[in-house]
Amino acid sequence: MIIFLDRLLFRKVFELSQLCFKCLLVFFLCQPVQAFQGQDALLPEDMLVRYSEAHNAGDAPDQAISIAVYRTGDVFIVIPEYMQQAGHYHVLLEPEQLDGLWRLLIHEQILTFDAHTLRDMQIKKQQSLKESGAVITSVSDKAEVLLEIYPNRYQPPGLVGADGDAVKHINWSGLRWDAENYPEMEPIQLLSEIQAFMLSILQHKDLQSVD
């Protein structure tokens, strides 16, 4: 009788352990899918910023890096096929990381960023350098950066008197070269910091593929 009960107990424990193992296996296998589907579960008004970078201005959208950051800390990344790290990824930012990014996004020089005015300033500086006899350099292959910022969706202050759908669009090409050659232009330096932050997410230790 004792031997029979021991065998019955062993069988129950074995069956339970198998069930637990199967549950854990399903959980881990489903993690990437759940993370990717999580983007669809987030509301459109949860997005704080969308960043895209094309290596050559005029590239199609599917040929650009795309990084979307949400106020939940969720980040969804798409890297085009021609790049070494190609694929879809998800990562969750720590609150302090999200706060740091937010401070950059709502800086006055970013919210008032005027590409036409800044380009005019660059042209005037180049003309001045040319007149002084200085050698003017340029870069032919210019990456194009696009930013879509929602400054009223996380913490104040954002755009005073504006609602959560208020958006700031920034389009700039040749940012790396300009940041190096125009250190006195604060908006360009701040935009470069945002670029560096966004691209640093690609190296995050918890980056998870959701392909």
Accessible surface in RSA format (square Angstrom, percent):
REM  Atomic radii and reference values for relative SASA: ProtOr
REM  Chains: A
REM  Algorithm: Lee & Richards
REM  Probe-radius: 1.40
REM  Slices: 20
REM RES _ NUM      All-atoms   Total-Side   Main-Chain    Non-polar    All polar
REM                ABS   REL    ABS   REL    ABS   REL    ABS   REL    ABS   REL
RES MET A   1   171.13  88.6 124.97  82.7  46.15 109.9 105.63  89.8  65.50  86.8
RES ILE A   2   132.40  75.3 131.04  97.6   1.36   3.3 131.11  94.4   1.29   3.5
RES ILE A   3   117.33  66.8 116.73  87.0   0.60   1.5 117.24  84.4   0.09   0.2
RES PHE A   4   126.57  63.3 123.07  76.2   3.50   9.1 125.00  75.8   1.57   4.5
RES LEU A   5    87.61  48.8  84.22  60.3   3.39   8.5  84.43  59.3   3.18   8.6
RES ASP A   6    81.74  57.3  76.47  76.1   5.27  12.5  25.44  59.9  56.30  56.2
RES ARG A   7   167.54  70.3 161.86  82.5   5.68  13.5  51.95  71.0 115.59  70.1
RES LEU A   8    69.37  38.6  66.35  47.5   3.02   7.6  68.90  48.4   0.47   1.3
RES LEU A   9   116.59  64.9 113.64  81.3   2.95   7.4 116.36  81.7   0.24   0.6
RES PHE A  10   144.12  72.1 140.04  86.7   4.08  10.6 143.79  87.2   0.33   1.0
RES ARG A  11   141.20  59.3 139.08  70.9   2.12   5.0  30.81  42.1 110.39  66.9
RES LYS A  12   118.98  58.0 114.66  70.4   4.31  10.3  63.80  57.4  55.18  58.8
RES VAL A  13    86.12  56.7  84.49  76.5   1.63   3.9  85.59  74.4   0.54   1.5
RES PHE A  14   103.15  51.6  99.67  61.7   3.47   9.0 102.94  62.4   0.20   0.6
RES GLU A  15    85.95  49.3  78.97  59.7   6.98  16.6  34.11  66.0  51.84  42.3
RES LEU A  16   109.91  61.2 106.07  75.9   3.84   9.7 109.42  76.8   0.50   1.3
RES SER A  17    58.12  49.1  46.79  62.4  11.33  26.1  44.58  94.9  13.54  19.0
RES GLN A  18    81.65  45.7  78.37  57.3   3.29   7.8  19.74  42.0  61.91  47.0
RES LEU A  19   103.87  57.8 101.81  72.8   2.06   5.2 103.44  72.6   0.44   1.2
RES CYS A  20    63.09  47.7  59.40  66.2   3.69   8.7  22.90  58.0  40.20  43.3
RES PHE A  21   131.18  65.6 129.11  80.0   2.07   5.4 130.81  79.3   0.36   1.0
RES LYS A  22   124.11  60.5 123.84  76.0   0.27   0.6  69.78  62.8  54.33  57.9
RES CYS A  23    74.06  56.0  63.77  71.1  10.29  24.2  28.28  71.6  45.78  49.4
RES LEU A  24   102.22  56.9 101.83  72.9   0.39   1.0 102.21  71.8   0.01   0.0
RES LEU A  25    85.40  47.6  81.64  58.4   3.76   9.5  84.93  59.6   0.47   1.3
RES VAL A  26    87.84  57.8  87.72  79.4   0.12   0.3  87.84  76.3   0.00   0.0
RES PHE A  27   102.38  51.2  97.36  60.3   5.02  13.1 102.27  62.0   0.11   0.3
RES PHE A  28   130.31  65.2 119.77  74.2  10.54  27.4 119.98  72.7  10.34  29.6
RES LEU A  29   121.64  67.7 105.19  75.3  16.44  41.3 107.79  75.7  13.84  37.3
RES CYS A  30    46.70  35.3  46.19  51.5   0.51   1.2   4.84  12.2  41.86  45.1
RES GLN A  31    56.58  31.6  54.93  40.1   1.65   3.9   7.88  16.8  48.70  36.9
RES PRO A  32    37.71  27.5  37.71  34.4   0.00   0.0  37.71  31.1   0.00   0.0
RES VAL A  33    80.71  53.1  78.10  70.7   2.60   6.3  80.71  70.1   0.00   0.0
RES GLN A  34    95.61  53.5  85.62  62.6   9.98  23.8  35.66  75.9  59.95  45.5
RES ALA A  35    17.26  15.9   6.58  10.2  10.68  24.3  16.67  23.5   0.59   1.6
RES PHE A  36    80.06  40.1  79.07  49.0   0.98   2.6  79.07  47.9   0.98   2.8
RES GLN A  37   104.09  58.2 101.02  73.8   3.07   7.3  31.38  66.8  72.71  55.1
RES GLY A  38    23.17  28.6   0.00   N/A  23.17  28.6  22.46  61.6   0.71   1.6
RES GLN A  39    50.85  28.4  45.28  33.1   5.57  13.3   9.86  21.0  40.98  31.1
RES ASP A  40   124.73  87.4  93.46  93.0  31.27  73.9  35.53  83.6  89.20  89.0
RES ALA A  41    83.47  76.7  49.43  76.3  34.04  77.4  61.26  86.3  22.21  58.8
RES LEU A  42    36.20  20.2  23.39  16.7  12.81  32.2  24.83  17.4  11.37  30.6
RES LEU A  43    98.61  54.9  98.36  70.4   0.26   0.6  98.50  69.2   0.11   0.3
RES PRO A  44   107.71  78.5  92.89  84.7  14.82  53.9 103.33  85.3   4.37  27.2
RES GLU A  45    73.51  42.2  73.14  55.3   0.37   0.9  30.60  59.2  42.91  35.0
RES ASP A  46    16.28  11.4  16.28  16.2   0.00   0.0   0.00   0.0  16.28  16.2
RES MET A  47    14.82   7.7  14.82   9.8   0.00   0.0  12.38  10.5   2.44   3.2
RES LEU A  48     0.76   0.4   0.76   0.5   0.00   0.0   0.76   0.5   0.00   0.0
RES VAL A  49     0.00   0.0   0.00   0.0   0.00   0.0   0.00   0.0   0.00   0.0
RES ARG A  50    91.26  38.3  89.12  45.4   2.15   5.1  26.12  35.7  65.15  39.5
RES TYR A  51     0.44   0.2   0.44   0.3   0.00   0.0   0.44   0.3   0.00   0.0
RES SER A  52    21.16  17.9  20.78  27.7   0.38   0.9  14.29  30.4   6.87   9.6
RES GLU A  53     3.38   1.9   2.90   2.2   0.48   1.1   0.15   0.3   3.23   2.6
RES ALA A  54     8.71   8.0   8.02  12.4   0.69   1.6   8.02  11.3   0.69   1.8
RES HIS A  55    69.73  38.1  66.37  46.1   3.36   8.6  40.98  42.2  28.75  33.5
RES ASN A  56    73.31  50.6  72.53  70.1   0.78   1.9  20.01  48.2  53.30  51.5
RES ALA A  57    63.59  58.5  36.85  56.9  26.74  60.8  37.09  52.2  26.50  70.2
RES GLY A  58    72.25  89.1   0.00   N/A  72.25  89.1  40.57 111.3  31.69  71.0
RES ASP A  59    53.89  37.7  32.09  31.9  21.80  51.5   5.95  14.0  47.94  47.8
RES ALA A  60    51.11  47.0  40.24  62.1  10.87  24.7  46.39  65.3   4.72  12.5
RES PRO A  61   126.50  92.2 106.56  97.1  19.94  72.5 115.10  95.0  11.40  70.8
RES ASP A  62   104.79  73.4  84.36  84.0  20.43  48.3  49.96 117.6  54.84  54.7
RES GLN A  63    66.59  37.2  66.59  48.7   0.00   0.0  20.57  43.8  46.03  34.9
RES ALA A  64    11.01  10.1   8.46  13.1   2.55   5.8   8.46  11.9   2.55   6.8
RES ILE A  65     6.29   3.6   6.08   4.5   0.21   0.5   6.08   4.4   0.21   0.6
RES SER A  66    29.78  25.2  29.63  39.5   0.15   0.3  17.17  36.6  12.61  17.7
RES ILE A  67     0.00   0.0   0.00   0.0   0.00   0.0   0.00   0.0   0.00   0.0
RES ALA A  68     2.19   2.0   2.19   3.4   0.00   0.0   2.19   3.1   0.00   0.0
RES VAL A  69     0.00   0.0   0.00   0.0   0.00   0.0   0.00   0.0   0.00   0.0
RES TYR A  70    12.18   5.7  12.18   6.9   0.00   0.0   1.99   1.5  10.18  12.6
RES ARG A  71    94.96  39.9  81.11  41.3  13.85  33.0  19.95  27.3  75.00  45.5
RES THR A  72    70.96  50.5  41.69  42.3  29.28  69.8  50.79  68.2  20.18  30.5
RES GLY A  73     1.36   1.7   0.00   N/A   1.36   1.7   1.36   3.7   0.00   0.0
RES ASP A  74    26.53  18.6  26.53  26.4   0.00   0.0   1.29   3.0  25.25  25.2
RES VAL A  75     0.00   0.0   0.00   0.0   0.00   0.0   0.00   0.0   0.00   0.0
RES PHE A  76     9.66   4.8   6.36   3.9   3.31   8.6   6.52   4.0   3.14   9.0
RES ILE A  77     1.51   0.9   0.00   0.0   1.51   3.6   0.00   0.0   1.51   4.1
RES VAL A  78    59.81  39.4  59.81  54.2   0.00   0.0  59.81  52.0   0.00   0.0
RES ILE A  79     5.42   3.1   0.78   0.6   4.64  11.2   0.78   0.6   4.64  12.6
RES PRO A  80     5.47   4.0   0.00   0.0   5.47  19.9   5.47   4.5   0.00   0.0
RES GLU A  81   164.29  94.3 143.65 108.7  20.64  49.1  57.06 110.4 107.23  87.6
RES TYR A  82   110.67  51.7  71.18  40.5  39.49 102.7  82.31  61.9  28.36  35.0
RES MET A  83    45.28  23.4  35.60  23.6   9.68  23.0  40.46  34.4   4.82   6.4
RES GLN A  84   194.77 108.9 151.26 110.5  43.52 103.6  65.29 139.0 129.49  98.2
RES GLN A  85    62.49  34.9  55.15  40.3   7.33  17.5  36.12  76.9  26.37  20.0
RES ALA A  86    37.82  34.8  18.73  28.9  19.09  43.4  18.86  26.6  18.96  50.2
RES GLY A  87    11.55  14.2   0.00   N/A  11.55  14.2  10.57  29.0   0.98   2.2
RES HIS A  88    67.36  36.8  67.36  46.8   0.00   0.0  42.94  44.3  24.42  28.4
RES TYR A  89    30.44  14.2  29.49  16.8   0.95   2.5  12.85   9.7  17.59  21.7
RES HIS A  90    26.17  14.3  26.16  18.2   0.01   0.0  20.75  21.4   5.42   6.3
RES VAL A  91     2.32   1.5   0.10   0.1   2.22   5.4   2.32   2.0   0.00   0.0
RES LEU A  92    99.37  55.3  88.80  63.5  10.58  26.6  88.80  62.4  10.58  28.5
RES LEU A  93     9.69   5.4   1.64   1.2   8.05  20.2   1.75   1.2   7.94  21.4
RES GLU A  94    93.56  53.7  92.49  70.0   1.07   2.5  24.89  48.1  68.67  56.1
RES PRO A  95    89.23  65.0  85.64  78.1   3.60  13.1  89.19  73.6   0.04   0.3
RES GLU A  96   116.37  66.8 106.33  80.4  10.04  23.9  60.21 116.5  56.16  45.9
RES GLN A  97    61.57  34.4  56.27  41.1   5.29  12.6  22.31  47.5  39.25  29.8
RES LEU A  98     7.90   4.4   7.81   5.6   0.10   0.2   7.81   5.5   0.10   0.3
RES ASP A  99    40.93  28.7  39.37  39.2   1.55   3.7   8.11  19.1  32.81  32.7
RES GLY A 100    20.25  25.0   0.00   N/A  20.25  25.0  16.80  46.1   3.44   7.7
RES LEU A 101     0.63   0.4   0.63   0.5   0.00   0.0   0.63   0.4   0.00   0.0
RES TRP A 102     5.61   2.3   5.20   2.5   0.41   1.0   5.54   3.0   0.07   0.1
RES ARG A 103   156.08  65.5 147.40  75.1   8.68  20.7  68.88  94.1  87.20  52.8
RES LEU A 104    32.85  18.3  32.16  23.0   0.69   1.7  32.76  23.0   0.08   0.2
RES LEU A 105     0.13   0.1   0.13   0.1   0.00   0.0   0.13   0.1   0.00   0.0
RES ILE A 106    27.78  15.8  16.31  12.1  11.47  27.6  16.31  11.7  11.47  31.1
RES HIS A 107    64.06  35.0  56.50  39.3   7.56  19.3  43.65  45.0  20.42  23.8
RES GLU A 108   129.09  74.1 121.13  91.6   7.96  19.0  39.90  77.2  89.18  72.8
RES GLN A 109    59.82  33.5  59.37  43.4   0.45   1.1   3.46   7.4  56.36  42.7
RES ILE A 110     0.01   0.0   0.01   0.0   0.00   0.0   0.01   0.0   0.00   0.0
RES LEU A 111    22.66  12.6  12.64   9.0  10.02  25.2  12.64   8.9  10.02  27.0
RES THR A 112    86.78  61.7  65.91  66.8  20.87  49.7  62.40  83.8  24.39  36.9
RES PHE A 113    11.81   5.9   2.16   1.3   9.65  25.1   4.06   2.5   7.75  22.2
RES ASP A 114    68.35  47.9  61.94  61.6   6.41  15.2  23.48  55.3  44.87  44.7
RES ALA A 115    32.47  29.9  27.82  42.9   4.66  10.6  27.82  39.2   4.66  12.3
RES HIS A 116   152.41  83.3 150.16 104.4   2.25   5.8  99.17 102.2  53.24  61.9
RES THR A 117    69.58  49.5  66.69  67.6   2.89   6.9  48.60  65.3  20.98  31.7
RES LEU A 118    10.26   5.7  10.26   7.3   0.00   0.0  10.26   7.2   0.00   0.0
RES ARG A 119    65.28  27.4  65.13  33.2   0.15   0.4  40.35  55.1  24.93  15.1
RES ASP A 120    75.68  53.0  74.39  74.0   1.29   3.1  15.28  36.0  60.41  60.2
RES MET A 121    93.86  48.6  86.69  57.4   7.18  17.1  75.97  64.6  17.89  23.7
RES GLN A 122     9.51   5.3   9.51   6.9   0.00   0.0   3.68   7.8   5.82   4.4
RES ILE A 123    87.59  49.8  87.53  65.2   0.06   0.1  87.53  63.0   0.06   0.2
RES LYS A 124   142.89  69.7 136.97  84.0   5.92  14.1  81.62  73.5  61.28  65.3
RES LYS A 125    67.09  32.7  61.10  37.5   5.99  14.3  49.81  44.8  17.28  18.4
RES GLN A 126    61.00  34.1  59.59  43.5   1.41   3.4  11.50  24.5  49.50  37.5
RES GLN A 127   100.45  56.2  98.04  71.7   2.40   5.7  31.39  66.8  69.06  52.4
RES SER A 128    65.89  55.7  60.13  80.3   5.75  13.2  24.73  52.7  41.16  57.7
RES LEU A 129    67.62  37.7  67.22  48.1   0.40   1.0  67.62  47.5   0.00   0.0
RES LYS A 130   154.60  75.4 142.21  87.3  12.39  29.5  84.52  76.1  70.07  74.6
RES GLU A 131   152.01  87.3 113.15  85.6  38.86  92.5  51.33  99.3 100.69  82.2
RES SER A 132    86.37  73.0  43.07  57.5  43.30  99.7  51.25 109.1  35.12  49.2
RES GLY A 133    63.25  78.0   0.00   N/A  63.25  78.0  35.16  96.5  28.09  62.9
RES ALA A 134    44.92  41.3  25.15  38.8  19.77  45.0  35.60  50.1   9.32  24.7
RES VAL A 135   134.81  88.7 107.49  97.3  27.32  65.8 111.61  97.0  23.19  62.9
RES ILE A 136    69.25  39.4  40.57  30.2  28.69  69.1  41.74  30.1  27.51  74.7
RES THR A 137    80.17  57.0  71.17  72.2   9.00  21.4  63.30  85.0  16.87  25.5
RES SER A 138    99.67  84.2  70.07  93.5  29.60  68.2  34.01  72.4  65.67  92.0
RES VAL A 139    46.70  30.7  37.96  34.4   8.73  21.0  41.43  36.0   5.27  14.3
RES SER A 140   120.83 102.1  79.30 105.8  41.53  95.7  57.36 122.1  63.47  88.9
RES ASP A 141    90.15  63.1  71.18  70.8  18.97  44.8  35.95  84.6  54.20  54.1
RES LYS A 142    74.59  36.4  69.41  42.6   5.18  12.3  26.20  23.6  48.39  51.5
RES ALA A 143    17.42  16.0  12.81  19.8   4.60  10.5  12.81  18.0   4.60  12.2
RES GLU A 144    37.37  21.5  36.07  27.3   1.29   3.1   1.25   2.4  36.11  29.5
RES VAL A 145     0.81   0.5   0.81   0.7   0.00   0.0   0.81   0.7   0.00   0.0
RES LEU A 146    79.58  44.3  78.83  56.4   0.74   1.9  78.94  55.4   0.64   1.7
RES LEU A 147     3.10   1.7   0.33   0.2   2.77   7.0   1.33   0.9   1.77   4.8
RES GLU A 148    38.86  22.3  38.66  29.2   0.21   0.5   6.79  13.1  32.07  26.2
RES ILE A 149     0.00   0.0   0.00   0.0   0.00   0.0   0.00   0.0   0.00   0.0
RES TYR A 150    31.88  14.9  31.88  18.1   0.00   0.0   6.55   4.9  25.33  31.2
RES PRO A 151     0.00   0.0   0.00   0.0   0.00   0.0   0.00   0.0   0.00   0.0
RES ASN A 152    44.01  30.4  14.72  14.2  29.29  70.5  16.70  40.2  27.31  26.4
RES ARG A 153    20.28   8.5  14.68   7.5   5.61  13.3   5.97   8.2  14.31   8.7
RES TYR A 154    58.85  27.5  27.76  15.8  31.08  80.9  19.73  14.8  39.12  48.2
RES GLN A 155    87.13  48.7  83.54  61.1   3.59   8.6  24.83  52.8  62.31  47.3
RES PRO A 156   122.83  89.5 102.69  93.6  20.14  73.2 106.69  88.1  16.14 100.3
RES PRO A 157    98.18  71.6  94.03  85.7   4.15  15.1  96.96  80.1   1.22   7.6
RES GLY A 158    17.68  21.8   0.00   N/A  17.68  21.8   0.00   0.0  17.68  39.6
RES LEU A 159    59.40  33.1  53.66  38.4   5.74  14.4  55.10  38.7   4.30  11.6
RES VAL A 160   150.46  99.0 116.25 105.2  34.21  82.4 123.15 107.0  27.31  74.1
RES GLY A 161    86.91 107.2   0.00   N/A  86.91 107.2  42.53 116.7  44.39  99.4
RES ALA A 162    41.22  37.9  16.63  25.7  24.59  55.9  23.91  33.7  17.31  45.9
RES ASP A 163    98.00  68.6  84.11  83.7  13.88  32.8  45.72 107.6  52.27  52.1
RES GLY A 164    31.27  38.6   0.00   N/A  31.27  38.6  19.84  54.4  11.43  25.6
RES ASP A 165   100.01  70.1  88.29  87.9  11.72  27.7  27.55  64.8  72.46  72.3
RES ALA A 166    20.75  19.1   9.53  14.7  11.22  25.5  20.70  29.1   0.05   0.1
RES VAL A 167    57.20  37.6  32.59  29.5  24.61  59.3  32.59  28.3  24.61  66.8
RES LYS A 168    40.31  19.7  39.30  24.1   1.01   2.4  15.46  13.9  24.85  26.5
RES HIS A 169   120.68  66.0 100.64  70.0  20.03  51.2  70.75  72.9  49.92  58.1
RES ILE A 170     4.71   2.7   0.28   0.2   4.42  10.7   3.36   2.4   1.35   3.7
RES ASN A 171    77.61  53.5  66.22  64.0  11.40  27.4  26.64  64.1  50.98  49.3
RES TRP A 172     3.06   1.2   0.75   0.4   2.31   5.4   3.06   1.6   0.00   0.0
RES SER A 173    29.39  24.8  27.62  36.9   1.76   4.1   7.27  15.5  22.12  31.0
RES GLY A 174     5.80   7.2   0.00   N/A   5.80   7.2   5.80  15.9   0.00   0.0
RES LEU A 175     2.73   1.5   0.71   0.5   2.02   5.1   0.71   0.5   2.02   5.4
RES ARG A 176   121.42  51.0 111.32  56.7  10.10  24.0  70.58  96.5  50.84  30.8
RES TRP A 177    55.27  22.2  50.50  24.4   4.77  11.2  41.85  22.3  13.42  21.8
RES ASP A 178     5.15   3.6   5.15   5.1   0.00   0.0   0.00   0.0   5.15   5.1
RES ALA A 179    14.60  13.4   9.34  14.4   5.26  12.0   9.58  13.5   5.02  13.3
RES GLU A 180   138.75  79.7 112.79  85.3  25.96  61.8  42.97  83.1  95.77  78.2
RES ASN A 181    53.81  37.1  39.56  38.2  14.25  34.3  10.60  25.5  43.20  41.8
RES TYR A 182     7.74   3.6   7.74   4.4   0.00   0.0   4.50   3.4   3.24   4.0
RES PRO A 183    91.94  67.0  74.65  68.0  17.28  62.8  74.86  61.8  17.07 106.1
RES GLU A 184   107.10  61.5  70.75  53.5  36.35  86.5  72.69 140.6  34.42  28.1
RES MET A 185     7.40   3.8   4.07   2.7   3.33   7.9   5.05   4.3   2.35   3.1
RES GLU A 186    81.01  46.5  76.58  57.9   4.43  10.5  32.82  63.5  48.19  39.3
RES PRO A 187    18.62  13.6  18.62  17.0   0.00   0.0  18.62  15.4   0.00   0.0
RES ILE A 188     0.00   0.0   0.00   0.0   0.00   0.0   0.00   0.0   0.00   0.0
RES GLN A 189    50.27  28.1  49.09  35.9   1.18   2.8  23.59  50.2  26.68  20.2
RES LEU A 190    15.06   8.4  15.06  10.8   0.00   0.0  15.06  10.6   0.00   0.0
RES LEU A 191     0.76   0.4   0.60   0.4   0.16   0.4   0.60   0.4   0.16   0.4
RES SER A 192    26.97  22.8  26.21  35.0   0.76   1.7   2.75   5.8  24.22  33.9
RES GLU A 193    89.21  51.2  82.56  62.5   6.64  15.8  34.03  65.8  55.18  45.0
RES ILE A 194     0.40   0.2   0.40   0.3   0.00   0.0   0.40   0.3   0.00   0.0
RES GLN A 195     8.25   4.6   7.92   5.8   0.33   0.8   1.45   3.1   6.79   5.2
RES ALA A 196    62.92  57.8  50.75  78.3  12.16  27.7  58.46  82.3   4.46  11.8
RES PHE A 197    46.11  23.1  40.51  25.1   5.60  14.6  45.51  27.6   0.60   1.7
RES MET A 198     0.00   0.0   0.00   0.0   0.00   0.0   0.00   0.0   0.00   0.0
RES LEU A 199    38.35  21.4  34.19  24.5   4.16  10.4  34.50  24.2   3.85  10.3
RES SER A 200    62.63  52.9  49.13  65.6  13.50  31.1  42.82  91.2  19.80  27.7
RES ILE A 201     5.11   2.9   3.29   2.5   1.82   4.4   5.11   3.7   0.00   0.0
RES LEU A 202    16.73   9.3  14.38  10.3   2.35   5.9  14.38  10.1   2.35   6.3
RES GLN A 203   140.84  78.8 113.39  82.9  27.45  65.4  52.88 112.6  87.96  66.7
RES HIS A 204    32.56  17.8  17.68  12.3  14.88  38.1  22.13  22.8  10.43  12.1
RES LYS A 205   181.77  88.7 139.67  85.7  42.10 100.2 119.19 107.3  62.57  66.7
RES ASP A 206    79.49  55.7  64.29  64.0  15.21  36.0  24.81  58.4  54.68  54.5
RES LEU A 207    38.37  21.4  11.83   8.5  26.54  66.7  11.83   8.3  26.54  71.4
RES GLN A 208    61.92  34.6  58.56  42.8   3.36   8.0  23.84  50.7  38.08  28.9
RES SER A 209    53.94  45.6  43.84  58.5  10.10  23.3  32.32  68.8  21.62  30.3
RES VAL A 210    10.02   6.6   0.45   0.4   9.57  23.1   0.45   0.4   9.57  26.0
RES ASP A 211   121.61  85.2  57.13  56.9  64.48 152.5  63.84 150.2  57.77  57.6
END  Absolute sums over single chains surface
CHAIN  1 A    13128.4      11082.5       2045.9       8007.6       5120.8
END  Absolute sums over all chains
TOTAL         13128.4      11082.5       2045.9       8007.6       5120.8
